């Protein structure tokens, strides 16, 4: 069974940086075959897509709200994906979730990690 685990959240001041990590385990297929995404969610709101990286690690897409400030990357040898978040703003405060998807199969989600941007 695929298991996704996020880490790296915390409290940071506006303008600061954080790097989130997501490690995937329990795979029956190579990690490199999975496309990976980051989402975020605030109380009372729907989960918002933040960034995506394809299986090759070459194609990366970002929500307009984070473009130029966030960078998604992956390390297939570690079965991990990362989200480098720079120039953080209070509106980036949310629970951040990682998902793994093989082809057209349903995404597998982690439990999330809290990011709070506040002075």
Backbone as JSON, one array per atom type, in Angstrom:
{
  "sequence": "XXXXXXXXXXXXXXXXXXXXXXXXXXXXXXXXXXXXXXXXXXXXXXXXXXXXXXXXXXXXXXXXXXXXXXXXXXXXXXXXXXXXXXXXXXXXXXXXXXXXXXXXXXXXXXXXXXXXXXX",
  "N": [[0.85, -1.19, 0.0], [0.56, 2.17, -0.89], [2.19, 4.78, 0.78], [2.22, 8.09, 1.84], [4.15, 10.68, 3.13], [4.4, 13.8, 4.56], [6.61, 16.44, 5.61], [8.32, 19.09, 7.39], [6.96, 21.43, 7.78], [6.05, 24.47, 9.62], [6.45, 27.41, 11.7], [6.99, 30.55, 10.31], [8.39, 33.76, 9.56], [6.95, 36.48, 7.65], [8.27, 36.79, 4.38], [10.19, 34.94, 4.8], [11.61, 31.57, 4.42], [10.82, 28.14, 3.72], [11.32, 24.62, 3.45], [9.47, 22.0, 2.29], [9.11, 18.48, 2.61], [8.4, 15.35, 1.05], [7.92, 12.02, 1.34], [7.66, 8.9, -0.2], [6.42, 5.62, 0.24], [6.07, 1.99, 0.2], [5.65, 1.26, -2.43], [4.63, -0.44, -5.39], [5.45, -0.05, -7.84], [8.04, 1.66, -9.73], [9.19, 4.69, -8.22], [9.73, 6.73, -9.96], [7.8, 6.57, -11.84], [5.63, 7.9, -10.97], [3.67, 10.81, -10.98], [3.86, 13.85, -9.16], [2.34, 15.99, -6.76], [1.74, 19.08, -5.03], [-0.54, 20.4, -2.71], [-2.66, 22.74, -0.96], [-4.55, 23.7, 1.93], [-6.92, 25.65, 3.64], [-8.84, 26.31, 6.62], [-12.28, 25.7, 6.12], [-12.18, 25.99, 3.43], [-11.77, 24.72, 0.04], [-9.42, 22.22, -1.03], [-6.49, 23.43, -2.51], [-4.72, 23.38, -5.5], [-1.19, 23.53, -5.81], [1.39, 22.96, -6.94], [3.0, 20.97, -9.48], [4.9, 18.18, -10.55], [6.25, 16.33, -13.18], [6.79, 12.86, -14.21], [9.36, 12.73, -15.18], [10.64, 14.81, -14.02], [11.16, 17.08, -15.37], [9.08, 18.67, -16.44], [7.35, 21.17, -14.86], [4.77, 22.68, -13.06], [2.95, 25.51, -11.81], [0.7, 27.08, -9.5], [-0.72, 30.29, -10.07], [-0.6, 31.91, -7.86], [1.7, 31.22, -6.48], [3.77, 31.18, -8.21], [7.09, 31.8, -9.17], [7.91, 32.06, -6.59], [7.78, 29.62, -5.27], [9.3, 26.39, -5.57], [9.19, 23.26, -7.03], [10.6, 20.03, -6.72], [12.21, 16.83, -7.34], [13.6, 13.78, -6.06], [14.39, 10.93, -7.24], [15.9, 8.78, -6.35], [15.61, 8.87, -3.65], [12.97, 8.61, -3.38], [11.39, 10.89, -3.09], [9.82, 14.11, -2.95], [10.02, 17.65, -3.13], [9.18, 20.88, -1.81], [10.23, 23.95, -2.19], [9.85, 26.9, -0.58], [9.86, 30.26, -0.9], [10.11, 33.75, 0.05], [7.77, 33.94, 1.65], [4.32, 34.54, 2.35], [1.7, 35.86, 4.48], [-0.71, 34.85, 3.48], [-0.02, 32.41, 2.53], [-0.27, 30.66, 4.54], [-1.37, 27.55, 5.6], [-2.48, 24.1, 5.58], [-0.34, 21.87, 4.11], [-0.37, 19.5, 1.56], [0.82, 16.52, 0.06], [0.7, 14.62, -2.93], [0.68, 11.48, -4.66], [0.61, 10.06, -7.86], [-0.1, 7.47, -10.07], [-0.15, 7.18, -13.41], [-3.46, 7.28, -14.59], [-4.62, 6.62, -12.23], [-6.26, 6.98, -8.98], [-5.21, 9.73, -6.9], [-2.88, 9.42, -4.23], [-2.82, 10.46, -0.95], [-1.0, 12.34, 1.56], [-0.82, 13.02, 5.12], [-0.57, 15.66, 5.63], [1.08, 18.82, 6.39], [1.53, 21.5, 8.59], [1.83, 24.88, 7.71], [2.66, 28.01, 8.83], [2.59, 31.41, 8.38], [3.64, 34.16, 9.86], [4.16, 37.17, 11.73]],
  "CA": [[0.0, 0.0, 0.0], [1.35, 3.39, -1.0], [2.1, 5.68, 1.92], [2.82, 9.39, 1.56], [4.38, 11.38, 4.39], [4.96, 15.14, 4.43], [7.28, 17.01, 6.77], [9.02, 20.34, 7.14], [6.16, 22.61, 8.08], [6.39, 25.19, 10.83], [6.14, 28.84, 11.78], [8.02, 31.38, 9.68], [8.0, 35.16, 9.4], [6.77, 36.9, 6.26], [9.53, 36.96, 3.67], [11.08, 33.81, 5.08], [11.6, 30.39, 3.56], [10.68, 26.8, 4.27], [11.3, 23.54, 2.47], [8.67, 20.84, 2.64], [9.54, 17.21, 2.03], [7.36, 14.33, 0.94], [8.56, 10.73, 1.07], [6.67, 7.89, -0.58], [6.85, 4.25, 0.52], [5.08, 0.97, -0.1], [5.37, 1.27, -3.86], [4.77, -1.66, -6.17], [6.03, 0.42, -9.1], [9.12, 2.62, -9.47], [8.76, 6.03, -7.86], [9.88, 7.61, -11.13], [6.59, 6.44, -12.65], [4.56, 8.66, -10.32], [3.68, 12.27, -10.99], [3.71, 14.3, -7.78], [1.73, 17.31, -6.63], [1.51, 19.7, -3.73], [-1.78, 21.15, -2.54], [-2.79, 23.34, 0.36], [-5.94, 23.88, 2.35], [-7.19, 26.44, 4.84], [-10.14, 25.93, 7.2], [-13.48, 26.15, 5.46], [-11.96, 26.12, 1.98], [-11.39, 23.51, -0.68], [-7.99, 22.02, -1.24], [-6.02, 24.22, -3.65], [-3.51, 22.85, -6.12], [-0.08, 24.46, -5.7], [2.47, 22.69, -7.89], [3.05, 19.61, -10.0], [6.12, 17.79, -11.27], [5.95, 15.1, -13.92], [7.6, 11.7, -13.85], [10.76, 12.95, -15.56], [11.2, 15.91, -13.26], [11.45, 18.2, -16.28], [7.92, 19.55, -16.55], [6.87, 21.64, -13.57], [3.71, 23.68, -13.19], [2.66, 26.18, -10.56], [-0.44, 27.99, -9.41], [-0.3, 31.68, -10.24], [-0.38, 32.52, -6.55], [3.01, 30.86, -5.94], [4.76, 31.2, -9.29], [8.21, 32.69, -8.92], [8.3, 32.0, -5.17], [7.88, 28.21, -4.88], [9.95, 25.5, -6.52], [8.99, 21.83, -6.77], [11.67, 19.19, -7.26], [12.09, 15.44, -6.89], [14.8, 12.96, -6.0], [13.85, 9.58, -7.4], [16.68, 7.83, -5.56], [15.11, 8.93, -2.27], [11.51, 8.51, -3.45], [10.98, 12.1, -2.39], [9.55, 15.34, -3.67], [10.25, 18.77, -2.24], [8.61, 22.17, -2.18], [10.98, 25.07, -1.63], [8.95, 28.05, -0.52], [10.6, 31.48, -0.59], [9.32, 34.98, 0.12], [6.46, 33.51, 2.12], [3.35, 35.57, 2.7], [0.68, 35.34, 5.41], [-1.74, 34.1, 2.76], [0.48, 31.05, 2.27], [-0.6, 29.84, 5.7], [-2.28, 26.46, 5.23], [-1.96, 22.73, 5.67], [0.17, 21.49, 2.8], [-0.5, 18.07, 1.29], [1.52, 15.94, -1.08], [0.0, 13.47, -3.51], [1.37, 10.66, -5.65], [-0.35, 9.5, -8.81], [0.43, 6.62, -11.13], [-1.02, 7.23, -14.58], [-4.77, 7.84, -14.33], [-5.15, 6.09, -10.97], [-6.53, 8.02, -7.98], [-4.08, 10.23, -6.16], [-2.7, 8.97, -2.85], [-2.51, 11.67, -0.18], [-0.41, 12.28, 2.87], [-1.62, 13.56, 6.22], [-0.42, 17.11, 5.61], [1.97, 19.48, 7.33], [1.04, 22.88, 8.78], [2.72, 26.02, 7.47], [2.09, 29.25, 9.34], [3.43, 32.57, 8.08], [3.15, 35.21, 10.76], [5.17, 37.88, 12.49]],
  "C": [[0.89, 1.24, 0.0], [1.1, 4.27, 0.21], [2.87, 6.95, 1.59], [2.97, 10.15, 2.87], [5.06, 12.71, 4.15], [5.65, 15.55, 5.73], [7.87, 18.35, 6.38], [8.22, 21.59, 7.42], [6.6, 23.29, 9.37], [5.94, 26.63, 10.77], [7.3, 29.64, 11.2], [7.5, 32.8, 9.53], [7.77, 35.48, 7.93], [8.12, 37.23, 5.61], [10.5, 35.83, 3.87], [10.89, 32.65, 4.12], [11.39, 29.13, 4.37], [10.82, 25.8, 3.13], [10.5, 22.38, 3.02], [9.22, 19.61, 1.93], [8.37, 16.25, 2.02], [8.05, 13.04, 0.52], [7.46, 9.69, 0.83], [7.24, 6.5, -0.32], [5.74, 3.28, 0.14], [4.73, 0.85, -1.57], [5.54, -0.1, -4.48], [5.31, -1.34, -7.56], [7.13, 1.4, -8.78], [8.57, 4.01, -9.16], [8.79, 6.96, -9.07], [8.66, 7.55, -12.05], [5.42, 7.26, -12.1], [4.74, 10.15, -10.57], [3.31, 12.71, -9.57], [3.16, 15.72, -7.76], [1.76, 17.78, -5.18], [0.2, 20.49, -3.8], [-1.72, 21.84, -1.19], [-4.26, 23.6, 0.66], [-6.0, 24.69, 3.63], [-8.58, 26.08, 5.34], [-11.31, 26.53, 6.44], [-13.36, 26.29, 3.96], [-11.6, 24.79, 1.35], [-9.88, 23.44, -0.82], [-7.58, 22.71, -2.55], [-4.75, 23.6, -4.2], [-2.42, 23.91, -6.12], [0.96, 24.22, -6.79], [2.43, 21.23, -8.3], [4.39, 19.4, -10.67], [5.84, 16.46, -11.94], [6.95, 14.01, -13.57], [9.08, 11.91, -14.17], [11.43, 14.01, -14.7], [11.47, 17.14, -14.1], [10.29, 19.19, -16.31], [7.38, 19.88, -15.16], [5.83, 22.73, -13.81], [3.36, 24.23, -11.81], [1.37, 26.98, -10.64], [0.08, 29.42, -9.51], [0.07, 32.32, -8.91], [1.01, 32.23, -5.97], [4.12, 30.93, -6.98], [5.84, 32.23, -9.02], [8.69, 32.68, -7.47], [8.52, 30.56, -4.7], [8.56, 27.41, -5.98], [9.72, 24.05, -6.1], [10.13, 21.06, -7.41], [11.47, 17.77, -6.74], [13.46, 14.78, -6.92], [14.33, 11.52, -6.06], [14.63, 8.54, -6.59], [16.21, 7.78, -4.11], [13.6, 8.78, -2.21], [10.87, 9.71, -2.75], [10.7, 13.23, -3.36], [9.61, 16.48, -2.65], [9.49, 19.99, -2.74], [9.39, 23.25, -1.45], [10.1, 26.3, -1.72], [9.74, 29.27, -0.05], [9.66, 32.67, -0.59], [7.88, 34.66, 0.56], [5.61, 34.68, 2.58], [2.34, 35.0, 3.69], [-0.4, 34.51, 4.71], [-1.28, 32.71, 2.31], [0.21, 30.11, 3.44], [-1.67, 28.81, 5.34], [-1.68, 25.13, 5.68], [-1.58, 22.31, 4.26], [0.17, 19.96, 2.67], [0.28, 17.7, 0.03], [0.67, 14.79, -1.63], [0.87, 12.78, -4.54], [0.33, 10.04, -6.56], [0.37, 8.69, -9.88], [-0.55, 6.63, -12.29], [-2.33, 7.93, -14.26], [-5.4, 7.32, -13.06], [-5.44, 7.22, -9.99], [-5.25, 8.46, -7.27], [-4.08, 9.64, -4.74], [-2.17, 10.16, -2.06], [-1.77, 11.36, 1.11], [-1.33, 12.92, 3.89], [-1.51, 15.08, 6.34], [0.56, 17.62, 6.65], [1.59, 20.96, 7.38], [2.16, 23.88, 8.5], [2.0, 27.27, 7.95], [3.07, 30.38, 9.09], [2.87, 33.74, 8.87], [4.32, 35.87, 11.45], [4.83, 37.88, 13.98]]
}
